[in-house]
Amino acid sequence: MRSIHADKVFSGDRRVLFLHGIPSIGGAERDLLAIIKALRGFDPVVVCPCQEPLLALLREVGVTVVCMNMPPWRKLKAFPLIFPAMYRLFRILVVHKIDVLHINDLWWAPIGLAASRLAGIPCITHVRADYTPKHIRHYQLKSSQICVPVSKAVGGSLESAGVDPSRIRLVYSGIDLSQVKTVQDVISIRTQYKIAPERVLIGSVGNLLAVKGYEFLIRAVAHIKTVIPSILCLIVGDGNRSYARTLYGLVQELNVSEHIIFTGFCDDVYPLLSVMDVFVLASTSEGFGIALLEAMAMSKPVVATSVGGIPEIVIHGKTGLVVKARDSLALARTVSHLLANREQAAVMGQRGRERVETFFSIKTEIDKFEALYAELLG
């Protein structure tokens, strides 16, 4: 795995096409939007489904969008759609005079790789989760020209699955700190969600997916309420309906309905982050963790699990605390500790903000991507 030295970028009308296949908003999509907004040396074009909410957010940015549904790879019923999709993407690359194809995650790699070869243009595949060796093989990452993992942990998984290390370039995701409003109207936000002034708030941000480990967070809240009866947890996100129903059932089973609020999807998460005393990420698998950067940018102390790229973001004991995944009791004890030690929590929050400023800014990410595009174009 090689580092990227951001010392040379193109200027002019070079074009990069970002390929993304789902319309929902999560960390990958928020990072994609941040990249497009900050890109300087290249003119961005996006291919994505013609559905909300991603489409609306892209149009707000003012980027050129080409609507196209991406058929699922390795699904028998989708097989007749695969080759037409490859050809259509090839035509888009040619008609829009694209110089570089940037596949925004593994799921669309086979179709994107085929189209880029037909068009004769360089291609990179952004790898945003800690996928299994089977996924890496099935989605043809070993044949990808360049793979860009979002963490060293993901890069290690790619190497272990047989991807040539010379084709791997690490680029951490970043956020635009100039867009982070650290001062929010906390009283208004509490009023909106009918949160009493005496409630102690923790929370998490992320789509309702099993890998986010929300059941362990809910069980942790059940433990915490025995020592902090005023505890309230905000779960910010939307997602898998079946998993969501499981979570709603667990809330009733553990009798914590007065201690959990599901806010649903929220475009701007910073107001909700501002009212949290501690941010919690209970993931069982996590390639990186954009939500952690957002919380740390708000100077919030964080508690997160020691999976994937999380330990590369959260320095245990300095910018937050890291616990074993799937351990609700350890999660509860650690969150309770920070709530009981507010001075220590505040120091961790400030150090977290400084860490984001130093290592995870959108400028650093953009510099590296533009250098990588330049490298591919010679």
C-alpha positions as CSV (number, residue, x, y, z in Angstrom):
1,M,0.0,0.0,0.0
2,R,1.5,3.3,-1.1
3,S,1.0,6.8,0.2
4,I,0.0,9.7,-2.1
5,H,2.2,12.8,-2.3
6,A,-0.1,15.7,-3.1
7,D,2.5,17.8,-4.9
8,K,1.1,18.0,-8.4
9,V,-2.4,18.5,-9.7
10,F,-3.9,19.4,-13.1
11,S,-5.7,22.6,-13.7
12,G,-8.1,23.1,-16.5
13,D,-11.1,21.2,-17.8
14,R,-10.2,17.6,-17.1
15,R,-13.3,15.6,-16.1
16,V,-13.8,12.9,-13.5
17,L,-17.0,10.9,-13.4
18,F,-18.2,9.6,-10.0
19,L,-20.2,6.3,-10.2
20,H,-22.6,5.7,-7.4
21,G,-25.5,3.2,-7.4
22,I,-27.8,3.9,-4.5
23,P,-29.9,7.0,-3.6
24,S,-29.8,6.8,0.2
25,I,-27.5,9.0,2.3
26,G,-24.8,7.5,4.5
27,G,-21.1,8.1,5.1
28,A,-20.1,7.2,1.6
29,E,-22.6,9.6,0.1
30,R,-21.7,12.4,2.5
31,D,-18.0,12.0,1.6
32,L,-18.9,11.9,-2.1
33,L,-20.8,15.2,-1.8
34,A,-17.8,16.8,0.1
35,I,-15.4,15.7,-2.5
36,I,-17.5,17.1,-5.4
37,K,-17.9,20.4,-3.6
38,A,-14.2,20.8,-2.9
39,L,-12.8,19.5,-6.2
40,R,-10.7,22.2,-7.9
41,G,-8.5,20.8,-10.7
42,F,-11.2,18.6,-12.3
43,D,-14.8,19.1,-13.4
44,P,-17.0,16.5,-11.7
45,V,-19.9,14.5,-13.3
46,V,-22.0,12.0,-11.4
47,V,-23.8,8.9,-12.5
48,C,-26.4,7.8,-10.0
49,P,-30.1,6.6,-9.8
50,C,-32.7,9.2,-10.4
51,Q,-34.0,9.1,-6.9
52,E,-34.1,11.2,-3.7
53,P,-32.4,12.1,-1.4
54,L,-29.0,11.9,-3.1
55,L,-30.2,13.3,-6.4
56,A,-31.6,16.4,-4.8
57,L,-28.4,17.1,-2.8
58,L,-26.3,16.7,-5.9
59,R,-28.5,19.1,-7.8
60,E,-28.1,21.6,-5.0
61,V,-24.4,21.4,-5.5
62,G,-24.9,22.2,-9.2
63,V,-22.9,19.2,-10.5
64,T,-23.8,17.6,-13.8
65,V,-25.8,14.4,-13.0
66,V,-26.6,11.6,-15.4
67,C,-29.4,9.3,-14.1
68,M,-28.7,5.6,-14.5
69,N,-29.8,2.6,-12.4
70,M,-27.0,0.1,-11.7
71,P,-28.1,-3.5,-11.8
72,P,-26.9,-5.6,-8.8
73,W,-23.8,-7.7,-9.6
74,R,-24.0,-11.5,-9.2
75,K,-27.8,-11.6,-9.1
76,L,-29.3,-14.0,-11.6
77,K,-32.4,-11.9,-12.3
78,A,-30.2,-8.9,-13.1
79,F,-28.0,-10.8,-15.5
80,P,-29.8,-9.5,-18.7
81,L,-29.2,-6.0,-17.5
82,I,-25.5,-6.2,-16.9
83,F,-24.1,-5.9,-20.4
84,P,-26.5,-3.1,-21.4
85,A,-25.5,-1.2,-18.3
86,M,-21.8,-1.6,-19.2
87,Y,-22.4,-0.3,-22.7
88,R,-24.5,2.6,-21.5
89,L,-21.9,3.7,-19.0
90,F,-19.2,3.4,-21.8
91,R,-21.3,5.7,-23.9
92,I,-21.7,8.2,-21.0
93,L,-17.9,8.2,-20.6
94,V,-17.4,8.9,-24.3
95,V,-20.1,11.5,-24.7
96,H,-19.1,13.5,-21.6
97,K,-15.4,13.2,-22.5
98,I,-14.5,11.8,-19.2
99,D,-10.7,11.6,-18.3
100,V,-10.9,9.5,-15.1
101,L,-13.6,7.2,-13.7
102,H,-14.0,7.2,-9.9
103,I,-16.1,4.3,-8.7
104,N,-17.5,5.3,-5.3
105,D,-17.6,1.8,-3.8
106,L,-16.9,-1.8,-4.5
107,W,-20.5,-2.8,-5.5
108,W,-20.3,-1.1,-8.9
109,A,-16.7,-2.0,-9.7
110,P,-17.3,-4.8,-12.3
111,I,-19.5,-2.6,-14.5
112,G,-17.3,0.4,-14.0
113,L,-14.1,-1.4,-14.8
114,A,-15.6,-2.9,-18.0
115,A,-16.8,0.5,-19.2
116,S,-13.6,2.2,-18.5
117,R,-11.6,-0.4,-20.4
118,L,-13.9,0.0,-23.4
119,A,-13.5,3.8,-23.2
120,G,-9.7,3.5,-22.7
121,I,-9.6,5.7,-19.6
122,P,-8.1,5.2,-16.2
123,C,-10.2,4.1,-13.3
124,I,-10.0,4.0,-9.5
125,T,-12.2,2.0,-7.1
126,H,-13.0,3.6,-3.7
127,V,-13.2,0.8,-1.1
128,R,-15.2,2.1,1.8
129,A,-15.8,-0.9,4.0
130,D,-13.8,-3.8,5.4
131,Y,-15.1,-6.4,2.9
132,T,-14.5,-10.1,3.1
133,P,-12.0,-11.8,0.7
134,K,-15.0,-13.4,-1.1
135,H,-16.5,-9.9,-1.8
136,I,-13.1,-8.6,-3.0
137,R,-12.8,-11.5,-5.4
138,H,-16.4,-11.5,-6.6
139,Y,-16.3,-7.8,-7.3
140,Q,-13.0,-8.0,-9.3
141,L,-10.9,-5.7,-7.1
142,K,-7.8,-7.7,-8.0
143,S,-8.2,-6.5,-11.5
144,S,-8.9,-2.9,-10.6
145,Q,-6.3,-0.4,-11.9
146,I,-6.1,1.4,-8.5
147,C,-8.0,0.6,-5.2
148,V,-8.4,3.4,-2.7
149,P,-9.1,2.1,0.8
150,V,-10.5,4.6,3.4
151,S,-8.3,3.1,6.1
152,K,-5.2,1.0,6.7
153,A,-7.4,-1.7,8.0
154,V,-9.3,-1.9,4.7
155,G,-6.0,-1.7,2.8
156,G,-4.8,-4.7,4.8
157,S,-7.9,-6.6,3.9
158,L,-7.3,-5.9,0.2
159,E,-3.7,-7.1,0.4
160,S,-4.7,-10.2,2.3
161,A,-7.3,-11.0,-0.5
162,G,-4.6,-10.8,-3.1
163,V,-4.8,-7.2,-4.4
164,D,-1.3,-6.1,-5.6
165,P,0.0,-3.6,-3.0
166,S,1.3,-1.4,-5.7
167,R,-2.2,-0.8,-6.8
168,I,-3.5,0.3,-3.4
169,R,-3.5,4.0,-2.4
170,L,-4.7,5.0,1.1
171,V,-6.8,8.1,1.3
172,Y,-8.6,9.0,4.6
173,S,-12.0,10.6,4.2
174,G,-12.2,14.2,5.4
175,I,-14.8,16.8,6.2
176,D,-15.1,20.5,5.4
177,L,-14.6,22.2,8.8
178,S,-15.6,25.6,7.4
179,Q,-19.1,24.1,7.1
180,V,-19.3,22.9,10.7
181,K,-21.2,25.3,12.9
182,T,-19.9,24.6,16.4
183,V,-22.4,27.0,17.9
184,Q,-26.0,25.8,17.6
185,D,-29.3,26.8,19.1
186,V,-29.4,24.0,21.6
187,I,-32.6,25.1,23.3
188,S,-34.5,25.2,20.0
189,I,-33.3,21.7,19.1
190,R,-34.3,20.3,22.5
191,T,-37.7,22.0,22.1
192,Q,-38.1,20.5,18.6
193,Y,-37.6,16.9,19.9
194,K,-39.4,17.6,23.2
195,I,-36.3,17.0,25.3
196,A,-36.6,18.2,28.9
197,P,-33.7,20.3,30.1
198,E,-32.7,17.7,32.8
199,R,-32.2,14.9,30.3
200,V,-28.6,13.6,29.8
201,L,-28.1,13.1,26.1
202,I,-26.0,10.5,24.1
203,G,-26.5,9.6,20.5
204,S,-25.3,8.0,17.3
205,V,-25.5,8.8,13.6
206,G,-25.7,6.2,10.8
207,N,-28.1,4.3,8.6
208,L,-30.2,1.6,10.4
209,L,-28.1,-1.3,9.2
210,A,-27.0,-4.4,11.2
211,V,-23.3,-3.5,10.9
212,K,-24.0,-0.3,13.0
213,G,-24.6,-2.5,16.0
214,Y,-27.6,-0.4,17.3
215,E,-29.0,-3.4,19.3
216,F,-25.8,-3.2,21.4
217,L,-26.3,0.5,21.9
218,I,-29.9,0.0,23.0
219,R,-28.9,-2.7,25.4
220,A,-26.2,-0.4,26.8
221,V,-28.9,2.3,27.4
222,A,-30.9,-0.2,29.4
223,H,-27.8,-0.7,31.6
224,I,-27.1,3.1,31.8
225,K,-30.6,4.0,32.9
226,T,-30.2,2.0,36.1
227,V,-27.5,4.5,37.3
228,I,-28.5,7.6,35.2
229,P,-32.4,7.6,35.0
230,S,-32.4,10.8,33.0
231,I,-30.4,9.2,30.1
232,L,-31.8,9.8,26.6
233,C,-30.3,8.4,23.4
234,L,-30.8,9.9,19.9
235,I,-30.4,7.5,17.0
236,V,-30.1,9.5,13.9
237,G,-30.6,7.7,10.6
238,D,-32.9,5.6,8.4
239,G,-32.4,2.4,6.6
240,N,-33.3,-1.3,6.5
241,R,-37.0,-1.7,7.5
242,S,-36.6,-5.2,8.8
243,Y,-33.7,-4.3,11.0
244,A,-35.5,-1.1,12.2
245,R,-38.5,-3.3,13.2
246,T,-36.1,-5.5,15.2
247,L,-34.8,-2.4,17.0
248,Y,-38.2,-1.1,17.8
249,G,-39.2,-4.4,19.2
250,L,-36.0,-4.5,21.4
251,V,-36.8,-1.0,22.7
252,Q,-40.2,-2.3,23.9
253,E,-38.7,-5.6,25.3
254,L,-36.1,-3.7,27.4
255,N,-38.6,-1.1,28.5
256,V,-36.5,1.8,27.2
257,S,-39.0,3.6,25.0
258,E,-38.7,6.7,27.3
259,H,-34.9,6.7,26.8
260,I,-34.6,6.2,23.0
261,I,-35.6,8.6,20.2
262,F,-35.3,7.5,16.5
263,T,-35.1,10.8,14.6
264,G,-35.1,9.3,11.1
265,F,-33.0,10.7,8.3
266,C,-31.4,14.1,8.9
267,D,-29.6,16.0,6.1
268,D,-27.7,18.2,8.5
269,V,-26.6,16.2,11.5
270,Y,-24.6,19.0,13.3
271,P,-27.6,20.5,15.2
272,L,-28.4,17.1,16.7
273,L,-24.7,16.4,17.5
274,S,-24.6,19.7,19.3
275,V,-27.0,18.5,22.0
276,M,-25.2,15.2,22.7
277,D,-23.0,15.0,25.7
278,V,-21.3,11.8,24.4
279,F,-21.3,10.4,20.8
280,V,-21.4,6.6,20.5
281,L,-20.6,4.4,17.6
282,A,-21.3,0.7,18.3
283,S,-20.5,-0.7,14.9
284,T,-19.6,-4.4,14.5
285,S,-17.8,-3.6,11.2
286,E,-16.7,-0.2,10.0
287,G,-14.3,0.7,7.2
288,F,-13.7,4.2,8.5
289,G,-16.5,6.2,10.2
290,I,-17.4,9.6,8.8
291,A,-19.9,10.1,11.7
292,L,-17.0,10.0,14.1
293,L,-15.3,12.9,12.3
294,E,-18.5,14.9,12.4
295,A,-18.8,14.3,16.1
296,M,-15.2,15.1,16.8
297,A,-15.4,18.3,14.7
298,M,-18.1,19.4,17.2
299,S,-15.7,18.7,20.0
300,K,-17.8,15.8,21.3
301,P,-16.1,13.0,23.3
302,V,-16.7,9.7,21.5
303,V,-17.0,6.1,22.5
304,A,-16.5,3.6,19.7
305,T,-15.8,0.0,19.0
306,S,-12.4,-1.3,18.1
307,V,-13.2,-2.5,14.6
308,G,-11.9,-1.7,11.1
309,G,-10.6,1.8,10.7
310,I,-12.0,3.2,13.9
311,P,-8.8,3.0,16.0
312,E,-7.1,5.0,13.2
313,I,-9.5,7.9,14.0
314,V,-10.0,7.6,17.8
315,I,-6.9,7.5,19.9
316,H,-7.9,5.6,23.0
317,G,-7.6,7.7,26.2
318,K,-6.8,10.9,24.3
319,T,-9.5,11.8,21.8
320,G,-12.1,9.2,23.0
321,L,-12.5,5.7,24.3
322,V,-12.5,2.5,22.4
323,V,-14.3,-0.7,23.5
324,K,-14.7,-4.2,22.3
325,A,-17.5,-4.7,19.7
326,R,-20.8,-6.5,20.7
327,D,-20.2,-5.8,24.4
328,S,-23.2,-3.8,25.6
329,L,-22.0,-3.8,29.3
330,A,-18.6,-2.4,28.4
331,L,-20.2,0.2,26.2
332,A,-22.5,1.2,29.1
333,R,-19.7,1.4,31.6
334,T,-17.5,3.5,29.3
335,V,-20.3,5.9,28.4
336,S,-21.3,6.2,32.0
337,H,-17.6,7.0,32.9
338,L,-17.5,9.9,30.5
339,L,-20.8,11.2,31.7
340,A,-19.6,11.1,35.3
341,N,-16.2,12.8,34.4
342,R,-17.2,15.8,32.4
343,E,-13.8,17.5,32.6
344,Q,-12.0,14.5,31.1
345,A,-14.8,14.2,28.5
346,A,-14.3,17.9,27.5
347,V,-10.6,17.5,27.1
348,M,-11.1,14.5,24.9
349,G,-13.6,16.4,22.8
350,Q,-11.2,19.3,22.2
351,R,-8.4,16.9,21.3
352,G,-10.7,15.2,18.9
353,R,-11.4,18.5,17.2
354,E,-7.7,19.1,16.9
355,R,-7.1,15.7,15.4
356,V,-9.7,16.2,12.7
357,E,-8.2,19.6,11.9
358,T,-4.7,18.0,11.5
359,F,-5.5,14.7,9.8
360,F,-9.0,14.5,8.4
361,S,-9.8,17.8,6.6
362,I,-11.4,17.7,3.2
363,K,-8.5,19.7,1.8
364,T,-6.1,16.9,2.6
365,E,-8.4,14.4,1.0
366,I,-8.9,16.5,-2.2
367,D,-5.2,17.1,-2.5
368,K,-4.5,13.4,-2.5
369,F,-7.3,12.5,-5.0
370,E,-6.2,15.2,-7.4
371,A,-2.6,14.0,-7.2
372,L,-3.8,10.5,-7.8
373,Y,-5.8,11.6,-10.9
374,A,-2.8,13.4,-12.1
375,E,-0.6,10.3,-11.6
376,L,-3.1,8.2,-13.6
377,L,-3.1,10.7,-16.5
378,G,0.7,10.9,-16.6
